Amino acid sequence: MRNWLFDLDNTLYPFGSGLFDQVRARIGEYMTLHCGVQTHDIESTQRRYRDQYGSSLAGLMAEDLAEPEPFLSFVHDVDYGVINPNPRLADALAKLTGRRIIFTNGSTEHAKNVLNRLGMEDLFEDIFDIARADYVPKPNPAPYERIVRDFDLDVSESVFVEDMARNLAPARALGMTTVLVTTDPNTAAAEADHVTNDLASWLRDAATALS
């Protein structure tokens, strides 16, 4: 494969780290402090935004309740110390042939902070973040089409790795090979060509056949 696209949160670091739980909590705080959402309505509002717009930020922007940059700065003000270097995964990534690109609904600053903690800051060619997607989040098809166009990707030679099955669907529809990272390797997902609970091993073993 010539192109390897990776989601960031809960994909390159363990789901159990609690980092994204911090981000989710900060989103709730922002909605309460700056958007007039009552504390008891945060969970239902976030769920509605996710289902209707794809993300909390997209929902807040659609309803003229938030500007993207202040929101992203606030919600990514978290303790990155909860994630640790992962030399095993870094080694597997370094051995991949082809381009390696981060594809995230977060900000570039957030991605760099995560990659620095993981010891992977030099392993990726670029970061396609939510700003480059014009603040349109996965799984909307638009950012997938945009990343393909911006990087001149041959979709038949591209792999997309994600922890959310619904975010794999547009990539698979375009013709990419899709990999679901999950805590349960027995998960059945129509959107995923491959499922793994150990990304380093999958990249080392299965990806050899795709390279």
N, C-alpha and C positions, 0 to 999 in steps of 0.2 A: 504494500500500500504506500502511496506517495503522500497522503495527507492524514494526520491524526488530530481530530478535534476533541477537546476535553472540556466538559463542564468542570466547575471548580468546587463549589460547596457540597459537602457530603459525598464527593466523588474522589477527589485527590487526598482528602483527609477523612478519618473515620466518622461515621454518623454519630457515634457515641461520644465524640469529643465535647459536644455541647456548644461549639462555636456558633453554629447557626441558630441554636436556641437563644443565644444572646442577641443575635441580629433580629430574630423574630420579636423578642421582648422590646428591643429598641424601636422597632416599627410601631408596636402598640403604644409606647411612650410618646413617640412623635405624633401619632394620631390624636392622642389625648391632649398633649400640650399645645399643639399647633393647628389642629384641624377640627376641633370641637366635637370629637367623637367621645362619647361617654365610656368610662372604663368597662361597664357591663356589656357594651356593644362591640368592643374591640374584636373579639373572636368571630362573631357573626359577620362583622363588616369586612374583616380580612378574608373570610371564606367567600363572601359575595364578590369582593374585588377579584380574588383569584379565579373564581368560576366565570365571571363576566368579562374581566379584562386581562387576565393572565397573571397579574401581580398586584400587590397593594399599591405600589407606586403608580402603576398604570391607572388604577381606579381613582386614586387621589388626584392625578393629573386630569383625568377625564371629567371629574366633578369640580375642577378648579379649586382644589383644596391644598395643593402643594406644588412647589417648584422642585424639579428633580435634584439639582446640586445640593441645596441645603438638606434635603431629605437623605440623600445618599451619605453625605458627610456625617449626619447625626446617627444613622442606623449602623454605620460601620465603625463607630467609636466603641470598640469592644476589646476584650482581653484576648489577644492572639496567642498568649502564652499557654493556652489550653491545648494547642496542637504542637507536636514535636517533629523534629526532622525525621524523614523516612528514607534512609539511604537505600533500602531494598527497592522501593518504588522508583526512586531517582535513578538507580542503576538500570532498571528495566526500561524506563523512559529514554535514557541516554542511548540505549542500544537499538532503538527503533530507527529504521531507515525512513527517510521522508521528513516532511515538515510537521512540527508540533505547534498547535495553536489552542489557546484558551478561548472558550465560547461560553460567556457567563452573563446572567441577568444582573450581576453586581457591577461595581465600578472597577476601573483599572487600578486605582489605589488599593482597594480591598484585595484584588487579585494579587498584586505585588506583595502586600503584607503577608498573605497566606503562603505564597511561593517562597518568600524569604524564610519563613518559619520552617517550611518543609525542606529547605535546602535545594530548591528546584528553580531558583530565580534565573538561571542561565540556560534552562532546558527548553524554553519555548520561544518560537520565532516572534510571536505577537500575541496580543490580548484583544479579542473582539468583545467589548463590554457593552453595557446597556446604552451608553451614550452613542457609540458607533452604530447602534441599532435604532437610533432616533427614539430611544426610550420605549420601543415596542418589544415586549418580552417574549421569550419562549413560553409556550409553544406556538405562538402566532407564526404562520409560515414566512412572514416578511423578513425577519432577521436571518433565517436560514438561506433564503434567496439572496439576501444582501451579502452574507459571508461568502457564499459561493462566487458571487460576482466580484467582490472586492479582492479576493485571493485567487481568482481564476482557477477554482477547484474543479477537477474532474471527479464528479460524484461517484463514479464507479470505482475510483481509486481512493476513496475517502472513508474513514471510520469515525463514528461519533460515539463518545463514551459519556454516559449520564447516569444519575441516580434516580431520575424520575421517568417512568415509562412513557407518560404522556408527552414528555419533551423529546422523546426519540421518534415519535410518529412522523413529524414533518421531514426529518432527516431520512427516514426509511422511504417515505413517499418520493423523495428526490432521487433515491437510488443509492444512498450511503449504506454501508454496513453499520449496524447499531449494536452497542454493548450496554447492557444494564448492570450497574454496580449496586448490589443489594446485600443486606445482612443475611438473607435467605437464598442460597444458591438454587433452591428448588422452586423459586418463584416462576410462574408461567406468565409471560408477557408477549402478546402478539406483536408488539412494537419492536421487540428485541430479537436480533439474530443470535446473540450470545448473552448469557447471564453469568455473573461471577460475584462471589463475595471476597475475592482476593485478586485485586487488579494487578498487582505486581506479578503474581504467578501467571495470570491470564496473558499479560503482555509478554512474558518470558516464553511461555509455551505456545499458546494458541496463535499469538500474533506472528510467530515465526513463519507460519504457513501463509499469512496474509502479506508479509513484507515482500 
